Amino acid sequence: MSATYENAAELAEALRRAAAAHGEHEKQLGHEDADWPSWYAQYMVHEQSE
């Protein structure tokens, strides 16, 4: 899978969505996710594939 963003604003919005979703993910974990970059990357690529 790959992800493509048209411009910096679109990428920034995708990062905001990932941040919100990751906050929920950490609530479910009950602790901070030290591997958040991998989680963000997977989330953002998956979001583009839908």
N, C-alpha and C positions, 0 to 999 in steps of 0.2 A: 504494500500500500504506500501511497505517497500523499502529500498534502501540498496544496498550492494556494497562496494568498495573493490577491491582486495588488495590494499595496500595504504600507505600514499600518494604516488605520484598520484595515480588515484583520491583519495579524494581531493588532492590539486588542480588538474586540474578541477574537478567538481566545486570546490569553485571559481576558476578563471572564469569559464563560468557563474556561478551564479552572481558573482560580476559585470561582464560586462552587463548581462541582467538587474540586479538591477539598474545599473546606468541609463539605458534607461527608466526603470520604474519610477525612481525619476524625470527624465526629463519630463515625461508625467504628473506626479503629480504636478510638479512645486515647490516642496519642499522636504526636507529630510523625509524619511520614518522612523519614530521612532520605528516601529515594524519590522525592517529589519530581525531579526532572524527568525520570522515566515514566512516571504516572502521567504528567502533563503531555509528554510526547505521544504516548499511546492514546490518550483521550483525544487530542487534537487530530491525529491521523484518522482515528475511528470516526470522529465527527464529520470529517470531510468525505468519508466513504459512504455515508448514509444518504 
